[in-house]
Each structure stands twice: as structure tokens, then as C-alpha cells.
């Protein structure tokens, strides 16, 4: 099956948009009427820091995988004058329920529903699966 450059760019742009946008916005942009309203919270670093060591639910197929936010850290900056924020979220999950790299719908009881690209990462602790989501709002 071949993919045209146009379809590749269109799909890639939608995935990039979905990685950092609330589900309600992405659903509306895609023309879906089933959009879930967001909680109204800003999904910035301080919002996630306030929820450190709390559980999040990641939708995988017809089930939800429970993960715990274990780290929120800044992305390195090349230029101190650059505005915006960039940070990384690290989640600890159950060893029995592994997630693949993909964009997932995520729920939290205080932050609401949103969608991020989640990537499995290696950690020294082999008793659990770890995942990272990078939020990059750095701009010049």
C-alpha cells in the first residue's frame, strides 16, 4: 500500500496537532460531534506538577490503562530568551499492560481529558513500564 506525500503530510500534521491539544479541540477540528468537554484547566507545567504522583487513565482499545505521573521536568533550552515552556512527563505503568508508541486519549480526575503522544522509555527500574510525553511550547 503506497501513501502519497500529501496524505502523509496531512496525517502527520493531524498527529502532531493531537499530541498537544485537548481532545475536544482535536475532535472538533476533525469534524467529530462526540467531543468531550475539557475541564477548563490549562495543561501547563504547573498543572502537571500539582498532580505529581496521581493516577491517569490511558485509553487503549476498549480498556483503560492506569498509569502514575512520577516526574515532570523541563526540556533543555538553547536560548534563555526563548518564550513558552517545554517539559517532559514520565508515567509509571503496570508491567503486565504495556503501551506502544502512539497518541492516546488520557483522562485525569482534575485535569480532564486530553491527548498526547506517549512513548515507552527505558528506566533502571525493571519492575514497571515507563512512558514519556513531551510538551514543547518553546518558541522564539
Helices and strands as residue ranges (DSSP letters): H 5-20, H 23-29, H 45-49, E 55-60, E 63-74, E 86-93, E 102-108, E 112-121, E 129-136
